[in-house]
Amino acid sequence: MHLTGRELAGKPHVVDLGDRTPDAAADHALARLKSLVRRFEQEATPYRSLVLPMWKNRYGTYDDLARVKEWSAGEEGEEE
């Protein structure tokens, strides 16, 4: 379901679960979420603004808040 909050509040989308049942897909998604939460529980895990650096020239909605353009202006290996 894609929810918009507009006049047409949403529209259904077909989700391809492959050979999984809906319950198995939900269990898999929950396991991945728990794994991600455990990773970010570690103090050494950084909260990166740009998760996919190969797209570092493309900016997302909140990148201005993260000051990505400003931080990207320095050269690689340059000390702060």
Secondary structure as UniProt FT lines:
FT   STRAND          2..3
FT   STRAND          10..11
FT   TURN            18..19
FT   HELIX           22..41
FT   TURN            43..44
FT   HELIX           53..55
FT   TURN            56..57
FT   TURN            61..67
FT   HELIX           68..72
FT   TURN            76..77
//
